[in-house]
Amino acid sequence: MFGRRKKVSAAENAAGEAEQVVDEVETDEAAGEDGPRRVNLPPAPRPDGPWDISEVSRPEEGRVDLGGLFVPGVEGMELRVEVAGDAIVAATVVLRDSAIQLQAFAAPKKEGIWGEVREEIASGITQQGGVIDEVEGPLGWELRAQVPVQLPDGTGGVQLVRFVGVDGPRWFLRGVISGQGAVQPEAAGLLEQIFRDTVVVRGDGPMAPRDPIVLKLPNDAQMVPEGVQTDGEPAGSRFSGDMGQLQRGPEITEIR
């Protein structure tokens, strides 16, 4: 199980750092046999995005309006939406041989949930025999996973996937990077920039924490036939990118 890792700024003195370590140890020990007791921290600053709608003056510029998300458009990309029941809950940007799935969720007003979500994803994947590595990447703390999958010939294999996430004001944005962007993370720069430049529209209405922020199709969407079968991903947490619970929806081709 992975614990919350906290960055410490250079401005904090040595005594403060020591106090922080002691506090974290005491929190874990106090949990006893029930396991670590999570204490969620406020969302970290987002100087490079993703953005809240209140932070962007013209979110529609260079982005596709999906209601709950404004997704950046880049030349040659395909934008696919996925549904759960009658609601569109996720969007996937496919760019050449890589893809990133974007999904936004409601979150508590003063607490981030990415630390807990990482633990849930890691637990679900390891229970299925997968391997998880928690690293600090270009988008902050992320999970790099080797997920067991069945190959077309019936034999077993693994799929490499990166789970990234950022806590915002009353929302959480999760990204699942697959394809070459997961195999060679250094080649995923454009997908990471799409994630950073995404704008989240949480809305002012009441939502339970972790409820998905519903999306919509853009008015000028150009539909194309369903083409690519969804890659199998681990079941369990709704944050794990489990496409088995989603149905392939309309696909939008954006050529800019």
C-alpha positions, 0 to 999 in steps of 0.5 A, a space after each residue: 500500500 502506498 502512503 501519501 508523499 508530501 513535498 517540502 518547500 525549501 523555505 521550511 526549516 529543519 525543525 519543521 521538517 522533523 515535526 512533519 515526519 513525526 506527525 506522519 509516523 504517529 498517524 500511521 501508528 495510531 491506525 493500528 490493525 486497521 491500516 493507515 488512517 488517511 488525512 487528506 491535504 488541501 489541493 496543491 497549487 497548480 501553476 501550470 494547470 489543469 485549470 478551473 473554469 474560474 481561472 481562464 478568461 476564454 476557455 473555448 479558445 483552442 479547446 473542444 467544449 465538452 461541458 464539464 471539460 474543455 479539452 485542448 485540440 491539437 492537429 491530427 488528434 481524435 477525440 472519443 467519448 465514453 458513456 456510463 448508462 446515458 451519461 458521457 463521463 470520459 473523453 479520450 484523446 488519441 494522438 498517433 500511437 498514444 492516448 490519454 483518457 480524461 475524467 473529472 470527479 467532484 471532490 471535497 471543498 478543502 481536501 484533495 483525494 489523489 493520494 487516496 485514489 492512488 492507493 485504491 488503484 494500486 490495490 486493485 491492480 496488485 490484487 490482479 497480479 499487476 505491478 505498480 511503481 509510484 514515481 514523481 513524474 512531470 505531472 506530480 505523483 503518478 502510478 506506472 502500472 503493468 496490468 495483466 491482459 489477455 492477448 489476441 492469441 489467448 496468451 497472457 501479457 501485460 499492458 503498460 499504463 500511467 495514471 496521473 491526477 491533479 486535485 483542483 477546487 472541488 474537483 479531481 482530474 484523472 488521466 490514464 495514459 496508454 500506448 507509447 506514452 506509457 511505454 516511453 514516458 519521455 515521449 508523452 510530452 504532448 499528452 501531458 500538455 493536453 492534460 495540463 491545459 484542460 479546463 474543468 467545469 465543476 458547476 455550482 450545484 451540489 455533488 457528492 465527492 467522487 461523483 463523475 462530472 458529466 460531459 456533453 457532445 460539442 454542437 459541431 461534433 463530426 461523428 465517425 464509426 466506432 473503430 478501436 476496441 477499448 483496451 482492457 483495464 483493471 476493474 475495481 475503483 472507478 478511478 482505475 480507468 475501468 473501461 469494462 464498465 463503460 460503453 464506447 460512445 461517439 467518436 469525434 475527429 478533430 483535424 486542426 
